[in-house]
Amino acid sequence: MLSLITGVGAKGQVGEAVAAALAARGDTVLLVSRDAKEVEARAEDLRRTGGRASAYSCDLSDPAAVDALAARVRADHGNRLDALVNLAGGFASSGPLAQSDPGVFSRMMQINATTALLATRAFLPMLKTARGSIVFFASEVVIDGVRTGGVSAYAASKAAVVALMRSVADEGRGSGVRANALAPAAIRTASNRSSMGPEARYVEREDVAAAVAFLCSSDAEAVSGQVIRLQ
């Protein structure tokens, strides 16, 4: 299988674990990040342990850059892509809505929703060829009843990701492309441990990676259009 994962850069983050899980089962993994040095280092980590990995740098919020990335991937690997994992994104607190900075809202939409939209748009033809799977990353903030005060911009951007996933899943019925979204609580990553402390409630990176691997497998052929909570 050929799997492309966005947002695989810094060591100790969830993308590293997802890439390792897919490589361990035999996938050729294509890693994408804005930082060329970081993404090449993650690919080299996988190659040192016997994995097949290639690194690509790209600004995933730039439509022209993402289209160029898709062209590079097609030139390097052909017209078939089995899985796309839209992991690129980030978090920022916006504070009480009445005092919030509209710039934070724009930034959250750009890095969480726009990146997923552009990557999906660019790689969808290759995914159709393979009747492949797309995994989007939402957050538990999209789940009814979860508190979202102070994070309205982030919550709105992740709700947009879910809406996008559902549209892609609906359109994919005719072509065999599946789309689902994971909605994890805080994941135990290096950056989250630094900001939230070691005693906070976390989802383990390996559990997230296992969920991605399942959704990008033949065992999940009947699963599409779903939001799957991880906690």
N, CA and C of each residue as an Amber inpcrd file, in Angstrom:
protein
   693
   0.8270000  -1.1950000   0.0000000   0.0000000   0.0000000   0.0000000
   0.8650000   1.2490000   0.0000000   0.3610000   2.2850000  -0.6290000
   1.0220000   3.5840000  -0.6340000   0.1680000   4.5330000   0.1920000
   0.7470000   5.0530000   1.2770000   0.0090000   5.9110000   2.2020000
   0.7250000   7.2370000   2.3740000  -0.0150000   8.3160000   2.3250000
   0.5420000   9.6610000   2.4950000  -0.0100000  10.2690000   3.7790000
   0.8820000  10.7910000   4.5900000   0.5200000  11.3610000   5.8850000
   1.0080000  12.7940000   5.9400000   0.1250000  13.7360000   6.1770000
   0.5260000  15.1350000   6.3160000   0.8210000  15.4450000   7.7810000
   1.6150000  16.4700000   8.0070000   1.8760000  16.9160000   9.3730000
   2.8460000  16.0360000  10.1340000   3.7740000  15.3770000   9.4240000
   4.7650000  14.5300000  10.0940000   6.0820000  15.2980000  10.1080000
   6.3470000  15.9610000  11.1990000   7.5490000  16.7690000  11.2860000
   8.3100000  16.5300000  12.5670000   7.9320000  17.2300000  13.6200000
   8.6910000  17.1830000  14.8690000   8.6780000  15.7970000  15.4980000
   9.7710000  15.4260000  16.0950000   9.8860000  14.1470000  16.7970000
   9.0010000  14.1690000  18.0390000   8.4080000  13.0290000  18.3520000
   7.5730000  12.9180000  19.5440000   6.1280000  13.2820000  19.3360000
   5.7440000  13.6020000  18.0880000   4.3620000  13.9740000  17.8030000
   3.5960000  12.7580000  17.2490000   2.2950000  12.9100000  17.0990000
   1.4680000  11.7660000  16.7070000   1.7720000  11.2970000  15.2950000
   2.1590000  12.1960000  14.3930000   2.4680000  11.7900000  13.0380000
   3.5850000  10.7610000  12.9740000   4.5570000  10.9020000  13.8520000
   5.6630000   9.9520000  13.9090000   5.1480000   8.5480000  14.2240000
   4.2120000   8.4430000  15.1700000   3.6570000   7.1450000  15.5510000
   2.7840000   6.5590000  14.4510000   1.9930000   7.4020000  13.7990000
   1.1510000   6.9270000  12.6980000   2.0150000   6.4100000  11.5580000
   3.0340000   7.1530000  11.2090000   3.9270000   6.7280000  10.1360000
   4.6100000   5.4140000  10.4800000   5.0480000   5.2590000  11.7310000
   5.7160000   4.0270000  12.1450000   4.7740000   2.8330000  12.0610000
   3.5130000   3.0280000  12.4450000   2.5500000   1.9340000  12.4120000
   2.2640000   1.4840000  10.9810000   2.0930000   2.4320000  10.0690000
   1.8130000   2.0700000   8.6830000   3.0410000   1.4480000   8.0130000
   4.2200000   1.9800000   8.3270000   5.4420000   1.4020000   7.7610000
   5.6760000  -0.0070000   8.2910000   5.3600000  -0.2330000   9.5690000
   5.5870000  -1.5430000  10.1760000   4.7290000  -2.6240000   9.5420000
   3.5720000  -2.2590000   9.0380000   2.7230000  -3.2730000   8.4000000
   3.0640000  -3.4500000   6.9080000   4.0380000  -2.7000000   6.4280000
   4.5100000  -2.8880000   5.0720000   4.1700000  -1.8030000   4.0850000
   3.4590000  -0.7500000   4.5130000   3.1310000   0.3490000   3.6080000
   4.3920000   1.1010000   3.1930000   4.3820000   1.6160000   1.9830000
   5.3140000   2.6780000   1.6090000   4.6820000   3.9750000   2.0640000
   5.3680000   4.7270000   2.9200000   4.7670000   5.9140000   3.5140000
   5.4280000   7.1690000   2.9580000   4.5950000   8.1120000   2.5930000
   5.0320000   9.4140000   2.1020000   4.7140000  10.4300000   3.1770000
   5.7320000  11.0820000   3.6970000   5.5740000  12.0090000   4.8060000
   5.6440000  13.4370000   4.2810000   4.7170000  14.2630000   4.7630000
   4.6410000  15.6450000   4.2960000   4.6480000  16.5860000   5.4960000
   5.4710000  17.6080000   5.4170000   5.5140000  18.6430000   6.4500000
   6.0380000  19.9230000   5.8290000   5.7800000  21.0190000   6.4830000
   6.2910000  22.3120000   6.0180000   7.8060000  22.3870000   6.1580000
   8.3480000  21.7430000   7.1910000   9.7700000  21.8240000   7.4980000
  10.5120000  20.6910000   6.8070000  11.3130000  21.0190000   5.7970000
  11.9900000  20.0040000   4.9950000  12.9670000  19.1720000   5.8210000
  13.7030000  19.7950000   6.7190000  14.6860000  19.0580000   7.5120000
  14.0160000  18.0900000   8.4760000  12.9260000  18.5440000   9.1250000
  12.2440000  17.6820000  10.0870000  11.6000000  16.4830000   9.3990000
  10.9340000  16.7060000   8.2850000  10.2440000  15.5900000   7.6360000
  11.2420000  14.6020000   7.0490000  12.3710000  15.0770000   6.5550000
  13.3990000  14.1560000   6.0620000  13.9850000  13.3350000   7.2120000
  14.1210000  13.9450000   8.3790000  14.6290000  13.2110000   9.5470000
  13.6690000  12.1060000   9.9620000  12.3450000  12.3720000   9.9020000
  11.3760000  11.3360000  10.2590000  11.3950000  10.2010000   9.2340000
  11.5600000  10.5340000   7.9680000  11.6480000   9.4950000   6.9500000
  12.9070000   8.6580000   7.1370000  14.0040000   9.3060000   7.4650000
  15.2470000   8.5820000   7.6930000  15.1260000   7.6600000   8.9010000
  14.4230000   8.0920000   9.9510000  14.1830000   7.2240000  11.1130000
  13.5080000   5.9240000  10.6790000  12.5190000   6.0360000   9.8060000
  11.8020000   4.8420000   9.3410000  12.6920000   3.9650000   8.4640000
  13.4640000   4.5940000   7.6050000  14.3420000   3.8150000   6.7230000
  15.3980000   3.0520000   7.5180000  15.8620000   3.6450000   8.6170000
  16.8760000   2.9630000   9.4430000  16.3300000   1.6890000  10.0690000
  15.0280000   1.6030000  10.2570000  14.4220000   0.4030000  10.8540000
  13.7870000  -0.4890000   9.8020000  14.1230000  -0.2740000   8.5400000
  13.6530000  -1.1480000   7.4820000  12.4030000  -0.6900000   6.7640000
  11.8680000   0.4660000   7.1110000  10.6670000   0.9630000   6.4640000
  10.9580000   1.6220000   5.1280000   9.9230000   1.7170000   4.3170000
  10.0250000   2.4260000   3.0370000   9.3370000   3.7770000   3.2050000
  10.1180000   4.8430000   3.1320000   9.5810000   6.1730000   3.4170000
  10.2380000   7.2190000   2.5460000   9.4270000   8.1800000   2.1110000
   9.9230000   9.3410000   1.3680000   9.3880000  10.6020000   2.0230000
  10.1620000  11.6750000   1.9340000   9.7990000  12.9340000   2.5800000
   9.5260000  14.0050000   1.5330000   8.5120000  14.8170000   1.8010000
   8.1530000  15.9400000   0.9350000   7.8550000  17.1460000   1.8130000
   8.3930000  18.2990000   1.4360000   8.0610000  19.5320000   2.1480000
   7.0330000  20.3050000   1.3360000   6.0730000  20.9100000   2.0380000
   5.0090000  21.6300000   1.3400000   4.2630000  22.5170000   2.3290000
   3.8780000  23.6950000   1.8690000   2.9500000  24.5460000   2.6060000
   1.5450000  24.1030000   2.2210000   0.9150000  23.3420000   3.0690000
  -0.3690000  22.7330000   2.7480000  -1.5310000  23.7140000   2.7550000
  -1.2760000  24.9650000   3.1030000  -2.3240000  25.9830000   3.0250000
  -2.2820000  26.7540000   1.7100000  -1.3330000  26.4140000   0.8360000
  -1.1410000  27.0920000  -0.4430000  -1.6490000  26.1870000  -1.5630000
  -2.7450000  26.5340000  -2.2350000  -3.3080000  25.6510000  -3.2630000
  -2.3130000  25.2610000  -4.3510000  -1.5360000  26.2170000  -4.8330000
  -0.5760000  25.9150000  -5.8940000   0.5020000  24.9520000  -5.3980000
   0.9470000  25.1490000  -4.1550000   1.9760000  24.2720000  -3.6010000
   1.4530000  22.8510000  -3.4270000   0.2110000  22.7210000  -3.0090000
  -0.3640000  21.3800000  -2.8200000  -0.5720000  20.6880000  -4.1670000
  -1.0130000  21.4200000  -5.1650000  -1.1410000  20.8340000  -6.5000000
   0.2210000  20.3750000  -7.0290000   1.2490000  21.1670000  -6.7630000
   2.5960000  20.7850000  -7.1890000   3.0810000  19.5440000  -6.4350000
   2.7250000  19.4590000  -5.1560000   3.0720000  18.2700000  -4.3710000
   2.4380000  17.0240000  -4.9800000   1.1540000  17.1100000  -5.3280000
   0.4680000  15.9630000  -5.9280000   1.1290000  15.5530000  -7.2330000
   1.5720000  16.5270000  -8.0200000   2.2550000  16.2230000  -9.2740000
   3.5810000  15.5040000  -9.0140000   4.3100000  15.9340000  -7.9860000
   5.5660000  15.2780000  -7.6250000   5.3350000  13.8420000  -7.1810000
   4.2970000  13.6420000  -6.3760000   3.9980000  12.2920000  -5.8870000
   3.6070000  11.3810000  -7.0550000   2.8020000  11.8860000  -7.9820000
   2.4330000  11.0770000  -9.1470000   3.6680000  10.7200000  -9.9770000
   4.5600000  11.6760000 -10.1460000   5.7720000  11.4160000 -10.9160000
   6.6610000  10.3750000 -10.2380000   6.6890000  10.3970000  -8.9180000
   7.5540000   9.4810000  -8.1680000   6.9390000   8.1030000  -7.9560000
   5.5990000   8.0400000  -7.8280000   4.9640000   6.7970000  -7.3710000
   3.8020000   6.3250000  -8.2270000   3.4580000   7.0380000  -9.2900000
   2.3590000   6.6080000 -10.1320000   1.0400000   7.2420000  -9.7310000
  -0.0260000   6.7700000 -10.3290000  -1.3370000   7.4230000 -10.2010000
  -2.2400000   6.8090000  -9.1470000  -1.6930000   5.9870000  -8.2730000
  -2.5060000   5.2910000  -7.2790000  -2.0520000   5.6690000  -5.8750000
  -3.0050000   6.0270000  -5.0060000  -2.7330000   6.2950000  -3.6000000
  -3.7840000   5.5510000  -2.7820000  -3.3240000   4.6860000  -1.8690000
  -4.2520000   3.8520000  -1.1030000  -4.8220000   4.5520000   0.1220000
  -4.0570000   5.4570000   0.7200000  -4.5310000   6.1130000   1.9420000
  -3.9590000   7.5140000   2.0510000  -4.8120000   8.4210000   2.5090000
  -4.4120000   9.7890000   2.8250000  -4.8070000  10.0700000   4.2630000
  -3.8300000  10.4590000   5.0700000  -4.0880000  10.7940000   6.4780000
  -3.8600000  12.2880000   6.6490000  -4.9500000  13.0170000   6.8310000
  -4.8870000  14.4780000   6.9740000  -4.6330000  14.8370000   8.4330000
  -3.3640000  14.7740000   8.8080000  -2.9820000  14.9930000  10.2020000
  -2.4620000  16.3980000  10.4670000  -2.1030000  17.1300000   9.4270000
  -1.5770000  18.4810000   9.6250000  -2.6020000  19.3600000  10.3330000
  -2.1380000  20.1850000  11.2370000  -3.0390000  21.0840000  11.9580000
  -2.3730000  21.6240000  13.2060000  -3.1810000  22.2110000  14.0690000
  -2.6360000  22.7820000  15.2850000  -3.7310000  23.3140000  16.1840000
  -3.3170000  23.8050000  17.3420000  -4.2580000  24.2860000  18.3570000
  -3.8300000  25.6500000  18.8590000  -4.8210000  26.5120000  19.0820000
  -4.6030000  27.7760000  19.7930000  -5.8810000  28.1130000  20.5320000
  -5.7390000  28.5620000  21.7510000  -6.8900000  29.0350000  22.5180000
  -7.2590000  30.4290000  22.0430000  -8.5570000  30.6710000  21.8910000
  -9.0090000  31.9910000  21.4430000  -9.6010000  32.8170000  22.5730000
  -9.8120000  32.2070000  23.7500000 -10.3550000  32.9320000  24.8780000
 -11.8460000  33.1960000  24.7190000 -12.4460000  33.9480000  25.6460000
 -13.8710000  34.2620000  25.5420000 -14.1900000  34.9080000  24.1950000
 -15.2790000  34.4950000  23.5860000 -15.5790000  34.9120000  22.2170000
 -15.6080000  36.4300000  22.0630000 -16.2150000  37.1340000  23.0210000
 -16.3630000  38.5860000  22.8990000 -15.0220000  39.3090000  22.8900000
 -13.9900000  38.6970000  23.4870000 -12.6640000  39.3050000  23.5180000
 -11.6810000  38.6240000  22.5720000 -12.1620000  37.7230000  21.7510000
 -11.2530000  36.9140000  20.9370000 -10.7180000  37.7000000  19.7440000
  -9.5700000  37.2600000  19.2610000  -8.9150000  37.8630000  18.0990000
  -9.3960000  37.1390000  16.8400000 -10.0360000  37.8390000  15.9110000
 -10.4700000  37.1730000  14.6760000  -9.3250000  36.5090000  13.9190000
  -8.1160000  36.9950000  14.1310000  -6.9750000  36.3870000  13.4730000
  -6.7400000  34.9500000  13.9150000  -7.0620000  34.6530000  15.1750000
  -6.9140000  33.2820000  15.6640000  -7.8940000  32.3730000  14.9420000
  -9.1100000  32.8610000  14.7320000 -10.1090000  32.0840000  13.9960000
  -9.6030000  31.7910000  12.5770000  -9.1020000  32.8000000  11.9110000
  -8.6020000  32.6090000  10.5510000  -7.4510000  31.6140000  10.5160000
  -6.5580000  31.7150000  11.4990000  -5.4100000  30.8120000  11.5560000
  -5.8470000  29.3740000  11.7940000  -6.7830000  29.1590000  12.7170000
  -7.2570000  27.8060000  12.9900000  -7.9410000  27.2030000  11.7680000
  -8.7250000  27.9880000  11.0750000  -9.3750000  27.4800000   9.8740000
  -8.3350000  27.1340000   8.8060000  -7.3110000  27.9540000   8.7120000
  -6.2820000  27.7270000   7.6940000  -5.5150000  26.4450000   7.9520000
  -5.0120000  26.2540000   9.1730000  -4.1250000  25.1240000   9.4150000
  -4.8700000  23.8210000   9.6570000  -6.1360000  23.8860000  10.0720000
  -6.8860000  22.6610000  10.3370000  -7.8240000  22.2680000   9.1990000
  -8.5880000  23.2140000   8.6900000  -9.5880000  22.8940000   7.6680000
  -9.0640000  23.0800000   6.2470000  -8.4030000  24.2160000   5.9870000
  -7.9300000  24.4740000   4.6320000  -6.8900000  23.4430000   4.1960000
  -5.9790000  23.0910000   5.0770000  -4.9630000  22.1020000   4.7200000
  -5.6020000  20.7670000   4.3540000  -6.6080000  20.3450000   5.1240000
  -7.2860000  19.0800000   4.8350000  -8.0480000  19.1500000   3.5150000
  -8.6880000  20.2850000   3.2710000  -9.4230000  20.4690000   2.0220000
  -8.4940000  20.3900000   0.8110000  -7.3920000  21.1280000   0.8690000
  -6.4980000  21.1920000  -0.2950000  -5.8160000  19.8520000  -0.5560000
  -5.3850000  19.1740000   0.5060000  -4.7460000  17.8760000   0.3120000
  -5.7310000  16.8630000  -0.2550000  -6.9390000  16.8500000   0.2750000
  -7.9490000  15.9090000  -0.2220000  -8.2680000  16.2010000  -1.6780000
  -8.4640000  17.4530000  -1.9910000  -8.7740000  17.8570000  -3.3700000
  -7.6800000  17.4140000  -4.3390000  -6.4250000  17.6070000  -3.9480000
  -5.3160000  17.3100000  -4.8490000  -5.1030000  15.8190000  -5.0590000
  -5.3260000  15.0210000  -4.0140000  -5.0110000  13.6010000  -4.0950000
  -6.2240000  12.7190000  -4.3750000  -7.3920000  13.3080000  -4.4520000
  -8.6010000  12.5130000  -4.6700000  -8.5570000  11.6940000  -5.9610000
  -8.0560000  12.2240000  -7.0810000  -7.9970000  11.3760000  -8.2800000
  -7.1760000  10.1030000  -8.0770000  -6.0520000  10.1980000  -7.3520000
  -5.2350000   9.0280000  -7.0780000  -5.9460000   8.0680000  -6.1250000
  -6.6770000   8.6030000  -5.1760000  -7.4290000   7.7670000  -4.2380000
  -8.5730000   7.0450000  -4.9370000  -9.1870000   7.6990000  -5.8960000
 -10.2550000   7.0460000  -6.6610000  -9.7140000   5.8440000  -7.4310000
  -8.5340000   5.9790000  -7.9960000  -7.9260000   4.8690000  -8.7230000
  -7.7600000   3.6460000  -7.8300000  -7.3840000   3.8870000  -6.5740000
  -7.1260000   2.7880000  -5.6370000  -8.3510000   2.4040000  -4.8160000
  -9.4570000   3.1440000  -4.9610000 -10.6080000   2.9670000  -4.0660000
 -10.1110000   3.0390000  -2.6190000  -9.4100000   4.1480000  -2.3430000
  -8.6690000   4.2790000  -1.1030000  -9.4540000   4.8650000   0.0570000
  -8.7250000   5.1500000   1.1150000  -9.2940000   5.6220000   2.3780000
  -8.6680000   6.9540000   2.7780000  -9.4920000   7.8480000   3.3130000
  -9.0150000   9.1340000   3.8380000  -9.3700000   9.1990000   5.3190000
  -8.3920000   9.5390000   6.1220000  -8.6290000   9.7480000   7.5570000
  -8.3960000  11.2200000   7.8630000  -9.4270000  11.8650000   8.3830000
  -9.3410000  13.2510000   8.8210000  -9.1400000  13.2690000  10.3370000
  -8.5210000  14.3410000  10.8220000  -8.3430000  14.4910000  12.2670000
  -9.2120000  15.6350000  12.7630000 -10.2360000  15.2610000  13.5260000
 -11.0710000  16.2320000  14.2120000 -10.5460000  16.3510000  15.6480000
 -11.4160000  16.3840000  16.6070000 -11.0510000  16.5060000  18.0170000
 -12.2950000  16.1910000  18.8260000 -12.1170000  15.8670000  20.0940000
 -13.2910000  15.6030000  20.9130000 -14.1630000  16.8570000  21.0810000
 -13.6640000  18.0210000  20.7070000 -14.4960000  19.2290000  20.8120000
 -15.6860000  19.1950000  19.8590000 -15.6850000  18.2790000  18.8800000
 -16.8280000  18.1840000  17.9680000 -17.9230000  17.2870000  18.5310000
 -17.6570000  16.6200000  19.6410000 -18.6210000  15.6960000  20.2380000
 -19.6140000  16.4650000  21.1030000 -20.8990000  16.1730000  20.9550000
 -21.9310000  16.8300000  21.7580000 -21.6380000  16.6570000  23.2420000
 -21.7340000  17.7470000  23.9870000 -21.5530000  17.7140000  25.4300000
 -20.1580000  18.0420000  25.9050000 -19.1740000  18.0300000  25.0070000
 -17.8080000  18.3820000  25.3980000 -17.6940000  19.8940000  25.5220000
 -17.0480000  20.3630000  26.5750000 -16.9230000  21.7980000  26.8210000
 -15.9930000  22.4370000  25.7860000 -16.4370000  23.5590000  25.2360000
 -15.6530000  24.2450000  24.2020000 -15.4490000  25.7200000  24.5050000
 -15.7760000  26.1540000  25.7180000 -15.5530000  27.5460000  26.0770000
 -14.0890000  27.9100000  25.9860000 -13.8060000  29.0470000  25.3610000
 -12.4370000  29.5300000  25.2470000 -11.6780000  28.9940000  24.0580000
 -12.2810000  28.0300000  23.3590000 -11.5940000  27.4540000  22.1890000
 -12.5270000  27.4740000  20.9750000 -13.3180000  28.5360000  20.8510000
 -14.3200000  28.5850000  19.7830000 -13.6940000  28.4940000  18.3970000
 -12.5560000  29.1220000  18.1960000 -11.9190000  29.0930000  16.8800000
 -11.4560000  27.6860000  16.5290000 -10.8090000  27.0370000  17.4780000
 -10.3550000  25.6620000  17.2610000 -11.5410000  24.7360000  17.0440000
 -12.5700000  24.8700000  17.8820000 -13.7440000  24.0110000  17.7580000
 -14.4230000  24.1930000  16.4030000 -14.5310000  25.4320000  15.9480000
 -15.1540000  25.6920000  14.6520000 -14.3420000  25.0760000  13.5190000
 -13.0180000  25.1480000  13.6150000 -12.1810000  24.5890000  12.5510000
 -12.2950000  23.0770000  12.5000000 -12.4100000  22.4310000  13.6540000
 -12.5440000  20.9800000  13.6680000 -13.9520000  20.5500000  13.2500000
 -14.9540000  21.3590000  13.5440000 -16.2950000  21.0780000  13.0250000
 -16.2990000  21.1660000  11.5040000 -15.5410000  22.1160000  10.9710000
 -15.4190000  22.2220000   9.5110000 -14.7550000  20.9820000   8.9270000
 -13.7750000  20.4380000   9.6240000 -13.1250000  19.2040000   9.1710000
 -14.1330000  18.0640000   9.0930000 -14.9900000  17.9610000  10.0940000
 -16.0050000  16.9000000  10.0970000 -16.9880000  17.0940000   8.9460000
 -17.4200000  18.3220000   8.7210000 -18.3290000  18.5940000   7.6080000
 -17.6800000  18.2380000   6.2760000 -16.4040000  18.5610000   6.1330000
 -15.6700000  18.2060000   4.9280000 -15.6150000  16.6920000   4.7580000
 -15.2820000  15.9860000   5.8290000 -15.2170000  14.5220000   5.7710000
 -16.5400000  13.9350000   5.3010000 -17.6400000  14.4400000   5.8330000
 -18.9450000  13.8840000   5.4610000 -19.2610000  14.1360000   3.9910000
 -18.8730000  15.2890000   3.4830000 -19.0790000  15.5630000   2.0590000
 -18.2390000  14.6290000   1.1990000 -16.9830000  14.4170000   1.6070000
 -16.1050000  13.5270000   0.8550000 -16.6380000  12.0970000   0.8900000
 -17.1130000  11.6560000   2.0580000 -17.6740000  10.3050000   2.1720000
 -18.8990000  10.1520000   1.2870000 -19.7430000  11.1760000   1.2430000
 -20.9380000  11.1200000   0.4100000 -20.5660000  11.0480000  -1.0690000
 -19.6310000  11.8920000  -1.4830000 -19.1920000  11.8760000  -2.8770000
 -18.4650000  10.5830000  -3.2240000 -17.8360000   9.9680000  -2.2250000
 -17.0460000   8.7740000  -2.4800000 -17.8540000   7.5030000  -2.6420000
 -19.1420000   7.5680000  -2.3850000 -19.9590000   6.3540000  -2.5000000
 -19.8740000   5.7540000  -3.8990000 -19.8420000   6.6050000  -4.8990000
 -19.8230000   6.1070000  -6.2650000 -18.4650000   5.6250000  -6.7320000
 -17.3950000   6.1170000  -6.0950000 -16.0440000   5.7770000  -6.5520000
 -15.3300000   4.7940000  -5.6420000 -15.9290000   4.4900000  -4.5010000
 -15.2990000   3.5660000  -3.5720000 -14.3310000   4.1980000  -2.6060000
 -14.2100000   5.5250000  -2.6170000 -13.3330000   6.2100000  -1.6630000
 -14.0650000   6.3540000  -0.3370000 -13.4000000   5.9300000   0.7250000
 -13.9750000   6.0440000   2.0680000 -13.3450000   7.2170000   2.8090000
 -14.1190000   7.8540000   3.6790000 -13.6030000   8.9570000   4.4860000
 -14.1870000   8.8640000   5.8840000 -13.3370000   9.0230000   6.8740000
 -13.7530000   9.0020000   8.2750000 -12.9170000  10.0200000   9.0440000
 -13.3570000  10.3410000  10.2540000 -12.6260000  11.2930000  11.0900000
 -12.4210000  10.7170000  12.4830000 -11.2330000  10.8960000  13.0050000
 -10.9520000  10.5730000  14.3950000 -11.1450000  11.8250000  15.2440000
 -11.7240000  11.6290000  16.4200000 -11.9830000  12.7530000  17.3250000
 -11.3490000  12.4420000  18.6810000 -10.0350000  12.5910000  18.7810000
  -9.3560000  12.2410000  20.0270000  -9.4000000  13.3500000  21.0600000
  -9.3150000  12.9320000  22.3270000  -8.9750000  13.8680000  23.3930000
  -7.4980000  14.2320000  23.2100000  -6.9440000  14.9620000  24.1380000
  -5.5320000  15.3450000  24.0280000  -4.6640000  14.1010000  23.8880000
  -3.7420000  14.1350000  22.9440000  -2.8640000  13.0040000  22.6740000
  -1.5480000  13.2100000  23.4150000  -0.9970000  12.1200000  23.9260000
   0.2680000  12.2170000  24.6630000   1.4190000  12.4250000  23.6790000
   1.6550000  13.6810000  23.3440000   2.7600000  14.0540000  22.4750000
   3.7620000  14.8780000  23.2700000   4.9240000  15.0850000  22.6910000
   5.9450000  15.8870000  23.3720000   5.4440000  17.2940000  23.6550000
   4.7690000  17.9070000  22.6810000   4.3120000  19.2870000  22.8760000
   3.1860000  19.3560000  23.8960000   2.2630000  18.3930000  23.8940000
   1.1760000  18.4060000  24.8710000   1.6890000  18.1570000  26.2820000
   2.6330000  17.2520000  26.4430000   3.2110000  17.0110000  27.7690000
   3.9070000  18.2600000  28.2820000   4.5300000  19.0060000  27.3820000
   5.2250000  20.2200000  27.7900000   4.2510000  21.2920000  28.2610000
   3.1130000  21.4230000  27.5720000   2.1710000  22.4910000  27.8950000
   1.1320000  22.0940000  28.9390000   0.7770000  20.8030000  28.9980000
  -0.2980000  20.3470000  29.8860000   0.1960000  19.5590000  31.0920000
   1.4650000  19.1420000  31.0640000   2.0160000  18.3830000  32.1710000
   1.8200000  16.8880000  31.9890000   2.5880000  16.0840000  32.7230000
   2.5400000  14.6280000  32.5430000   1.3100000  13.9580000  33.1300000
   0.5800000  14.6410000  34.0030000  -0.5340000  13.9980000  34.7040000
  -1.8870000  14.2400000  34.0410000  -1.9370000  14.9910000  32.9670000
  -3.2080000  15.2410000  32.2780000  -3.7410000  13.9440000  31.6700000
  -5.0320000  13.9400000  31.3200000  -5.6430000  12.7740000  30.6760000
  -5.2760000  12.7840000  29.1960000  -4.6480000  11.7180000  28.7540000
  -4.1770000  11.6590000  27.3730000  -4.6720000  10.3970000  26.6760000
  -4.7750000  10.5020000  25.3570000  -4.8630000   9.3400000  24.4850000
  -3.4390000   9.0240000  24.0340000  -3.0710000   7.7590000  24.0730000
  -1.7120000   7.3840000  23.6910000  -1.5330000   7.4780000  22.1750000
  -0.3550000   7.8920000  21.7590000  -0.0680000   8.0040000  20.3260000
  -0.2700000   6.6780000  19.6090000   0.1180000   5.6020000  20.2500000
   0.0130000   4.2850000  19.6170000  -1.4410000   3.8780000  19.3970000
  -2.3450000   4.3000000  20.2820000  -3.7600000   3.9920000  20.0920000
  -4.3350000   4.7720000  18.9110000  -3.8880000   6.0020000  18.7590000
  -4.3050000   6.7870000  17.5970000  -3.7920000   6.1270000  16.3220000
  -2.5400000   5.7150000  16.3310000  -1.9520000   5.0760000  15.1590000
  -2.6900000   3.7940000  14.8010000  -3.0980000   3.0190000  15.8050000
  -3.8300000   1.7820000  15.5440000  -5.1820000   2.0690000  14.9020000
  -5.8440000   3.1400000  15.3500000  -7.1320000   3.5110000  14.7540000
  -6.9540000   3.9320000  13.3000000  -5.9090000   4.6910000  13.0140000
  -5.6330000   5.0900000  11.6360000  -5.3650000   3.8580000  10.7800000
  -4.5400000   2.9460000  11.2860000  -4.2020000   1.7470000  10.5210000
  -5.4530000   0.9310000  10.2090000  -6.3610000   0.8280000  11.1640000
  -7.6090000   0.0980000  10.9070000  -8.4200000   0.7600000   9.8070000
  -8.5990000   2.0650000   9.9000000  -9.4110000   2.7720000   8.9040000
  -8.7860000   2.7220000   7.5250000  -7.4690000   2.5550000   7.4600000
  -6.7710000   2.4680000   6.1820000  -6.4900000   1.0140000   5.8090000
  -7.3960000   0.1270000   6.1660000  -7.2150000  -1.2940000   5.8680000
  -8.4780000  -1.8600000   5.2510000  -8.3590000  -3.0480000   4.6960000
  -9.5250000  -3.7210000   4.1070000 -10.5400000  -4.1120000   5.1660000
 -10.1210000  -4.1990000   6.4370000 -11.0640000  -4.5240000   7.5120000
 -12.1060000  -3.4280000   7.7020000 -11.8190000  -2.2230000   7.1970000
 -12.7400000  -1.0900000   7.3810000 -13.4520000  -0.7300000   6.0860000
 -13.5560000  -1.6750000   5.1640000 -14.1660000  -1.3660000   3.8750000
 -15.6230000  -0.9220000   3.9980000 -16.3030000  -1.3230000   5.0650000
 -17.7080000  -0.9450000   5.2410000 -17.8780000   0.3060000   6.0950000
 -16.7740000   0.9450000   6.4590000 -16.8220000   2.0950000   7.3660000
 -16.5310000   3.3640000   6.5940000 -17.4800000   4.2790000   6.5480000
 -17.2620000   5.5670000   5.8980000 -18.2590000   6.5750000   6.4480000
 -17.8260000   7.8240000   6.5180000 -18.6850000   8.8950000   6.9950000
 -18.8250000   8.9620000   8.5040000 -17.9170000   8.3020000   9.2270000
 -18.0490000   8.1880000  10.6760000 -17.0670000   9.0960000  11.4250000
 -17.5170000   9.5840000  12.5840000 -16.6460000  10.2860000  13.5240000
 -16.3890000   9.3340000  14.6770000 -15.1360000   8.9880000  14.9130000
 -14.7730000   7.9830000  15.9070000 -14.0380000   8.6620000  17.0540000
 -14.6480000   8.6080000  18.2140000 -14.0690000   9.2810000  19.3800000
 -13.0020000   8.4030000  20.0190000 -11.8960000   9.0020000  20.3900000
 -10.8150000   8.3390000  21.1080000 -10.5980000   9.0850000  22.4160000
 -10.6480000   8.3430000  23.5240000 -10.4990000   9.0190000  24.8200000
  -9.8560000   8.0920000  25.8380000
